[in-house]
Amino acid sequence: MYLKYIRHNHSCGDICRGTLYSVHFQPNEKGGYNETLTPISDAYETSSCAPPLPLIFPAGIRRVNGHARLFFGRGNRQSTLHLIDSCARDAFFIRLASALREREETLVEVADPFYY
């Protein structure tokens, strides 16, 4: 499973807002591939320290106050995403938990808005 989280331009202190997408790769006629982004949900990103840099990270599930959250990052630069759309959130975490149980490689690419 490959995911992309695109941060929006503004943040409020320790909380950033962005959108989480599912990424599908389609081969093209030049021998490369095209990315197709399917929106999952808008999300709030919280970090204990500085948020992770725009890179690709392994993704996981963390329980916070009884609710599933997506987390990513390394060392002291880890973030947790709270998905805003409750219907999409439930379906997404069922798929993510299944992928993690099957030991499917699950990655999230973090992108800053000026790239898009």
Residue frames relative to the residue before (quaternion, step in Angstrom):
aa qw qx qy qz dx dy dz
M 1.0000 0.0000 0.0000 0.0000 0.00 0.00 0.00
Y 0.0864 -0.7887 0.6085 0.0149 3.53 -0.88 1.01
L 0.0820 -0.8063 0.5855 -0.0187 3.55 -0.76 1.13
K 0.1374 -0.7609 0.6244 0.1110 3.56 -1.22 0.44
Y 0.1264 -0.7639 0.6309 0.0500 3.54 -0.92 1.00
I 0.0935 -0.7944 0.5998 0.0208 3.58 -0.60 1.16
R 0.3242 -0.7530 0.5466 0.1707 3.54 -0.64 1.18
H 0.4025 -0.6764 0.5570 0.2649 3.55 -1.17 0.64
N 0.7057 -0.5138 0.3045 0.3810 3.57 -1.25 0.40
H 0.7810 0.3407 -0.1703 0.4950 3.60 0.95 -0.77
S 0.0731 -0.7664 0.6353 0.0603 3.53 -1.28 0.46
C 0.2882 -0.7302 0.5924 0.1809 3.54 -1.29 0.40
G 0.8132 -0.1839 0.0907 0.5447 3.58 -0.05 1.23
D 0.8275 -0.1550 0.1497 0.5184 3.56 -0.67 -1.14
I 0.6728 0.4755 -0.2939 0.4846 3.61 1.25 -0.07
C 0.1066 -0.7653 0.6335 0.0400 3.55 -0.89 1.04
R 0.2497 -0.7423 0.5938 0.1843 3.54 -1.22 0.39
G 0.1037 0.7893 -0.5982 0.0921 3.53 -1.10 0.72
T 0.4267 -0.6689 0.5380 0.2847 3.53 -1.31 -0.27
L 0.2685 -0.7480 0.5916 0.1358 3.54 -1.01 0.93
Y 0.0892 -0.8006 0.5926 0.0008 3.56 -0.89 1.03
S 0.3487 -0.6458 0.6277 0.2594 3.50 -1.34 0.42
V 0.2216 -0.7943 0.5560 0.1038 3.60 -0.87 0.95
H 0.0667 -0.7598 0.6465 0.0169 3.53 -1.00 0.95
F 0.2571 -0.7754 0.5616 0.1314 3.57 -0.92 0.90
Q 0.1054 -0.7792 0.6174 0.0249 3.55 -0.92 1.03
P 0.4273 -0.6892 0.5102 0.2865 3.63 -0.80 0.94
N 0.2032 -0.7682 0.5914 0.1370 3.57 -1.13 0.62
E 0.6937 -0.5120 0.3273 0.3867 3.57 -1.31 0.22
K 0.6402 0.5289 -0.3247 0.4526 3.61 1.24 -0.23
G 0.5963 -0.5862 0.3589 0.4147 3.59 1.26 0.11
G 0.6180 0.5197 -0.3440 0.4794 3.57 1.27 0.05
Y 0.4296 -0.6714 0.5189 0.3088 3.53 -1.07 -0.72
N 0.2859 -0.7085 0.6165 0.1904 3.52 -1.34 0.39
E 0.3540 -0.7111 0.5657 0.2215 3.56 -1.10 0.74
T 0.1105 -0.7444 0.6539 0.0774 3.53 -1.07 0.82
L 0.1838 -0.7997 0.5671 0.0717 3.57 -0.63 1.17
T 0.0983 -0.7665 0.6338 0.0348 3.55 -0.91 1.01
P 0.3770 -0.7467 0.4890 0.2474 3.63 -0.51 1.08
I 0.2620 -0.7371 0.6043 0.1513 3.54 -1.07 0.85
S 0.7336 -0.3066 0.2468 0.5540 3.57 0.74 -1.09
D 0.4937 -0.5542 0.5545 0.3763 3.52 -1.32 0.30
A 0.1092 -0.8157 0.5678 0.0168 3.57 -1.10 0.65
Y 0.3172 -0.6730 0.6260 0.2337 3.50 -1.36 0.41
E 0.1925 -0.7754 0.5946 0.0898 3.56 -0.94 0.95
T 0.0429 -0.7806 0.6235 0.0128 3.54 -0.86 0.99
S 0.0950 -0.7891 0.6065 0.0216 3.55 -1.08 0.78
S 0.4651 -0.6656 0.5006 0.3002 3.56 -1.08 0.67
C 0.7602 0.1420 -0.0878 0.6279 3.58 1.13 -0.66
A 0.7774 -0.2087 0.1985 0.5592 3.57 -0.93 -0.84
P 0.5054 -0.6527 0.4566 0.3318 3.62 -0.94 0.78
P 0.6227 -0.5513 0.3914 0.3939 3.59 -1.15 0.50
L 0.5389 -0.6134 0.4749 0.3284 3.53 -1.18 0.63
P 0.6080 -0.5475 0.4064 0.4067 3.62 -1.19 0.33
L 0.3000 0.7168 -0.5603 0.2870 3.58 -0.17 1.36
I 0.5006 -0.5958 0.5075 0.3699 3.56 -1.29 -0.29
F 0.0503 -0.8166 0.5739 -0.0358 3.57 -0.79 1.10
P 0.5198 -0.5639 0.5125 0.3861 3.58 -1.22 0.35
A 0.2840 -0.7632 0.5604 0.1510 3.57 -1.05 0.78
G 0.0139 -0.7921 0.6102 0.0056 3.53 -1.21 0.53
I 0.4429 -0.6581 0.5363 0.2882 3.52 -1.36 0.05
R 0.0402 -0.7708 0.6359 0.0013 3.54 -1.00 0.90
R 0.3359 -0.7231 0.5678 0.2044 3.58 -1.03 0.81
V 0.0114 0.7713 -0.6346 0.0487 3.56 -0.86 1.05
N 0.8354 -0.0861 0.0035 0.5429 3.57 -0.60 1.17
G 0.7272 -0.4569 0.2339 0.4557 3.57 0.98 0.86
H 0.6718 0.4597 -0.2946 0.5006 3.60 1.26 0.02
A 0.4862 -0.6573 0.4956 0.2930 3.57 -1.11 0.74
R 0.0378 -0.7650 0.6429 0.0000 3.55 -1.11 0.83
L 0.4155 -0.6630 0.5603 0.2718 3.55 -1.19 0.59
F 0.0085 -0.8005 0.5987 0.0270 3.60 -0.87 0.83
F 0.0068 0.7740 -0.6319 0.0405 3.53 -1.27 0.62
G 0.5130 0.6373 -0.4832 0.3118 3.55 -1.28 0.30
R 0.2997 -0.7330 0.5814 0.1870 3.52 -1.36 0.03
G 0.8411 0.1701 -0.1300 0.4967 3.54 -1.19 0.64
N 0.7914 -0.2647 0.2113 0.5090 3.56 -0.89 -0.94
R 0.6202 0.4992 -0.3485 0.4947 3.61 1.28 0.13
Q 0.2889 0.7424 -0.5454 0.2607 3.55 0.33 1.27
S 0.1443 -0.7805 0.6046 0.0665 3.53 -1.14 0.73
T 0.2207 -0.7358 0.6267 0.1306 3.49 -1.31 0.51
L 0.2087 -0.7841 0.5743 0.1085 3.58 -0.90 0.95
H 0.1694 -0.7347 0.6506 0.0905 3.52 -1.00 0.95
L 0.2699 -0.7726 0.5546 0.1503 3.59 -0.52 1.18
I 0.4283 -0.7486 0.4568 0.2177 3.57 -0.75 1.08
D 0.7016 0.4521 -0.2646 0.4831 3.61 0.89 -0.93
S 0.3424 -0.7945 0.4622 0.1946 3.61 -0.26 1.26
C 0.6393 0.5120 -0.3427 0.4602 3.64 0.98 -0.70
A 0.6754 0.4746 -0.2869 0.4860 3.58 0.89 -0.94
R 0.6193 0.5671 -0.3385 0.4247 3.58 1.02 -0.81
D 0.6785 0.4938 -0.3021 0.4522 3.60 0.82 -0.95
A 0.6757 0.4843 -0.2939 0.4717 3.60 0.88 -0.94
F 0.6481 0.5280 -0.3197 0.4461 3.59 0.98 -0.84
F 0.7039 0.4668 -0.2875 0.4517 3.60 0.80 -0.92
I 0.5734 0.5466 -0.3871 0.4718 3.61 1.15 -0.44
R 0.6749 0.4823 -0.2886 0.4782 3.60 0.93 -0.92
L 0.6633 0.5108 -0.3046 0.4541 3.59 0.94 -0.89
A 0.6527 0.5045 -0.3176 0.4675 3.60 0.91 -0.87
S 0.6407 0.5188 -0.3217 0.4656 3.58 1.00 -0.79
A 0.6553 0.5056 -0.3108 0.4673 3.60 0.93 -0.87
L 0.6686 0.4939 -0.3059 0.4642 3.60 0.94 -0.81
R 0.6325 0.5229 -0.3304 0.4662 3.60 1.04 -0.75
E 0.6979 0.4513 -0.2551 0.4941 3.58 1.07 -0.77
R 0.4072 -0.7387 0.4302 0.3216 3.58 1.38 0.04
E 0.2608 0.7465 -0.5464 0.2759 3.54 1.09 0.82
E 0.4916 -0.6471 0.4840 0.3245 3.57 -0.93 0.84
T 0.0481 -0.8038 0.5918 -0.0373 3.55 -0.68 1.14
L 0.0271 0.8219 -0.5615 0.0915 3.54 -0.44 1.27
V 0.1467 -0.7495 0.6367 0.1065 3.54 -1.24 0.58
E 0.2228 -0.7494 0.6121 0.1188 3.54 -0.88 1.02
V 0.2131 -0.7677 0.5949 0.1066 3.56 -0.81 1.03
A 0.0184 -0.8052 0.5918 -0.0335 3.58 -0.79 1.04
D 0.3735 -0.6909 0.5725 0.2353 3.51 -1.13 0.73
P 0.6370 -0.6035 0.3241 0.3536 3.60 -1.05 0.71
F 0.6319 0.5629 -0.3699 0.3835 3.61 0.99 -0.58
Y 0.5703 0.5611 -0.3954 0.4513 3.61 1.26 -0.06
Y 0.7674 0.3365 -0.1704 0.5184 3.62 1.19 -0.45
